[in-house]
Amino acid sequence: MPNITHNINEVTTRWQKNAVKAGRNANAINLLAVSKGQPIAAVEAAWRAGLRYFGENYLQEALAKIAATAALDIEWHFIGHMQTNKTRTIAEQFAWVHSVDRLKIAQRLSAQRPAHLPPLNICLQVNIDGEASKSGVPPERVPALALAVAALPRLRLRGLMVIPGPNPSVGNQRQSFRRTADLLKQLQCFSPALASLDTLSMGMSDDMEAAIAEGATWIRIGTAIFGPRLK
């Protein structure tokens, strides 16, 4: 297993350095450790190193980790594509869902969120670059979907999530993230029901600098913390 503590320190240095460079408060940016494909021991090592927010893409893998780490104060985020038959378990087990792109999914999460839990935090996944291979709602359809989701009980719509296509150019990376940040600002002005949106979930190991420069509030980091996925 890689030296996870060392890797977390490296990521933290990158994130804080780039926040300062962008004139931002580093405390306004949260680190989500993406632990998909990693063993439970890696999650435990990252927790011992101080991380508390973990993201998973695949429900069955996530449930095994949630059960094994039940004694730890971990906040679990679901960041993968959702099937309708998995929404009840996701609504019961996670604090955040970053990947809502259909009203039907949001309606099911709302109806299935247990009453004793706080509202489920929701981000809408936007296909910001119009990639045919990517999930996500097209930007032009986001306002209507956001209004509908914001009206649902037991959910709290927080903002937007994007996964731009890979691009070695920091300038091009920033363009995709800037369009997402602009879309969030448009939503905040679109309706009073959306004025409190506060979240941009964007940026991964290879493009976190560009995302931070354009306003990311959650950066989703896997490889830079854990190394290559084991499965």
Phi, psi and omega in degrees: 000140181293169178281090187293323178299315177300315182296320178296319177298320178296315179297317181298320178297315178301313185293315181291320178299317182285332174296314178299316180300325181272001182072029182248159173278118182300333180290347178276359182245128180255144179259117176257115180279115182272108190256014180299140178075008181249151180286162178302324180300327179290321176298315180296321179294319179293323177296317179297332179278358173115355181280144182233346182249124183230138181244139179229146180261331188242125191297312185297319177297318180297318183298323177297320180289320179300317180294319184288337183247025186300333181279352182263150181274074181254137171258121186261135180240133175264126186236008184257176177293140184248136169263150185298330181283359179252357189293325181299313181294321178297316179298330182276331194252345188243154176268331181226148166232119185265357197234037177278125178226009178219142179297323180301319179296315180298319179298319179292318178299320179297312183293332187258357178289122182300142185294335183278352180263155174297163176306144180282125179285132187234136166243143174271128178276123183251132174274079193292333181256006177064036182279128182296332183274356186254145169286168176125151180277140176298146183307322184292342180262358184295315184304315181295317179295318180299316179299318181293318181291321181298336182275352184279140176286159176069006174238152171233106178290124185253326183166217189235151173232141176222153171230086180296161175295152180298136182206123182288345183275118178299324178299316178291322176302315182296326180299315180296316180292325179294320178298323178292316178297321178295322178296320177298318179297321178297320178296318180301329180266348187288323183203145174303332180294343183248003186295335183269004178302135189220009192235132168235105178267099185198145182107127178232195189303322186268351184221021183297327181298315179295320180294317179297319180298333183257009170109015179305139173250340169233127169251133187255104190243122178245289187302318183293341176264309192259349189081186181301148178295145182273346179207000000 
